[in-house]
Each structure stands twice: as C-alpha cells, then as structure tokens.
Amino acid sequence: MPFVIERCHKLKISELEQLCEATEEAVRDGIGFNWANPPGREVLEQYWNGVLVIPERELFLARLDGQIAGAVQLVKPSKRQETSSFAATIMEHFVAPWARGYGLAKSLLQAAETSGEQQSYEQIRLSVRATQKAAIHLYETQGYECWGILPRHERIGGAYIAGHFFFKNLT
C-alpha cells in the first residue's frame, strides 16, 4: 500500500474527521495522548485545530491509500526557553492500529527529525509509556537513548504506568 508523509498547515473538514478517527482508534489501543479513552469528537477537533495555530508546533501526517492514518508533532522550544533552545520535542507520535506494519511510524519520525535538522536543532526529546513496547523498540532502533524512567508517569484506572524518556542528538 502506498503511503505519503506530509507537513500539515490546514485541515479540510474531511481530513479533520479522518485524523480524529485515527486518534480515537490509537487511544483505544493504548497509544496515549494522556487519555485512557477517547475524549469525544469535539475535544479532538479543538485539539487538532489548536495544534495548527501554535507557531511552535509542526504537524506531520501519514496517509495510507489517501486516508490519514497517523501523525507526529515536532514541538519547538518557545522563545522564552533560551537555555534549551537547541532541543525540540516529539509529541503525539502515533499510527492507527489498522495502518501499522507499513513503516509509517518510522517515516513520520524521520520527517520530524529532518525538519528539526533543517532548523538547526541539535537534539530531539520524547517520552513514551512503558507499555508501548513497539514504540520503545522503534525509538531505540532509530538511535534514541533512554535517559530515565519515571515510575509514575501516567495513571490509568487507578494504576500507575511508567514512562521512558529518550533523546537523540542530531549533530
């Protein structure tokens, strides 16, 4: 199946619906977003529309056979973050369960890294739930180093889930 990774500046209504559907499926599958269950369509629509108006965020989408199947954000440090201005952050990196196994997650990650390199960021940081074994494996195989584990990273249904924190030096 052919796929495309693209930087997103605007979302048509149909694209917003596809992105929300992919997000809902990923959240139900345990991917994160700091949600245990999808929060409702209105909240997701507001979230994704909000991402597009924040200058420090770049949204990249993965399309599989024309359908939005995943996303990643490259979050640039704000102007007030002088001492960490060399590092960007990866957030909300996911692929819907139906679209996994085609290399979308890796390609999304590479798109965000390439953008970071082009903007002269020296490092990329990210965090991931310990339960997301495939994501952890992806980050490790792409040169990310785990610098710490936080035992109480998130709480779902009264149980704490650890978080793994990674970085990758781009230069």
Solvent accessible surface area in square Angstrom, and as a share of the most:
residue,aa,sasa,rsa
1,M,134,0.60
2,P,102,0.64
3,F,73,0.30
4,V,82,0.47
5,I,43,0.22
6,E,57,0.26
7,R,99,0.36
8,C,11,0.06
9,H,124,0.55
10,K,173,0.73
11,L,31,0.15
12,K,143,0.61
13,I,137,0.70
14,S,60,0.39
15,E,25,0.11
16,L,19,0.09
17,E,75,0.34
18,Q,39,0.17
19,L,0,0.00
20,C,0,0.00
21,E,73,0.33
22,A,2,0.01
23,T,0,0.00
24,E,23,0.10
25,E,55,0.24
26,A,0,0.00
27,V,2,0.01
28,R,153,0.56
29,D,78,0.41
30,G,31,0.30
31,I,33,0.17
32,G,3,0.03
33,F,23,0.10
34,N,116,0.59
35,W,62,0.22
36,A,49,0.38
37,N,108,0.55
38,P,35,0.22
39,P,44,0.28
40,G,33,0.32
41,R,80,0.29
42,E,121,0.54
43,V,67,0.38
44,L,1,0.00
45,E,55,0.24
46,Q,115,0.51
47,Y,57,0.22
48,W,0,0.00
49,N,69,0.35
50,G,24,0.23
51,V,3,0.02
52,L,45,0.22
53,V,118,0.68
54,I,68,0.35
55,P,111,0.70
56,E,52,0.23
57,R,53,0.19
58,E,6,0.03
59,L,2,0.01
60,F,14,0.06
61,L,1,0.01
62,A,0,0.00
63,R,43,0.16
64,L,3,0.01
65,D,82,0.42
66,G,52,0.50
67,Q,64,0.28
68,I,1,0.00
69,A,0,0.00
70,G,0,0.00
71,A,0,0.00
72,V,0,0.00
73,Q,0,0.00
74,L,0,0.00
75,V,25,0.14
76,K,39,0.17
77,P,26,0.16
78,S,33,0.21
79,K,198,0.84
80,R,201,0.73
81,Q,66,0.30
82,E,144,0.64
83,T,128,0.74
84,S,30,0.19
85,S,61,0.39
86,F,76,0.32
87,A,7,0.06
88,A,0,0.00
89,T,46,0.27
90,I,7,0.04
91,M,64,0.28
92,E,32,0.14
93,H,28,0.12
94,F,4,0.02
95,V,9,0.05
96,A,0,0.00
97,P,51,0.32
98,W,111,0.39
99,A,0,0.00
100,R,95,0.34
101,G,84,0.80
102,Y,89,0.34
103,G,35,0.33
104,L,3,0.01
105,A,34,0.26
106,K,87,0.37
107,S,25,0.16
108,L,0,0.00
109,L,0,0.00
110,Q,75,0.33
111,A,24,0.18
112,A,0,0.00
113,E,16,0.07
114,T,62,0.36
115,S,14,0.09
116,G,0,0.00
117,E,90,0.40
118,Q,141,0.63
119,Q,69,0.30
120,S,88,0.57
121,Y,28,0.11
122,E,84,0.38
123,Q,26,0.12
124,I,0,0.00
125,R,86,0.32
126,L,7,0.04
127,S,54,0.35
128,V,10,0.06
129,R,10,0.04
130,A,18,0.14
131,T,86,0.50
132,Q,25,0.11
133,K,140,0.59
134,A,86,0.66
135,A,22,0.17
136,I,17,0.08
137,H,116,0.52
138,L,29,0.14
139,Y,9,0.03
140,E,95,0.42
141,T,80,0.47
142,Q,36,0.16
143,G,44,0.42
144,Y,8,0.03
145,E,101,0.45
146,C,57,0.34
147,W,160,0.56
148,G,22,0.21
149,I,99,0.50
150,L,83,0.41
151,P,93,0.58
152,R,159,0.58
153,H,48,0.21
154,E,29,0.13
155,R,159,0.58
156,I,49,0.25
157,G,87,0.83
158,G,60,0.58
159,A,59,0.46
160,Y,97,0.37
161,I,30,0.15
162,A,26,0.20
163,G,0,0.00
164,H,32,0.14
165,F,45,0.19
166,F,0,0.00
167,F,44,0.18
168,K,40,0.17
169,N,85,0.43
170,L,26,0.13
171,T,133,0.77
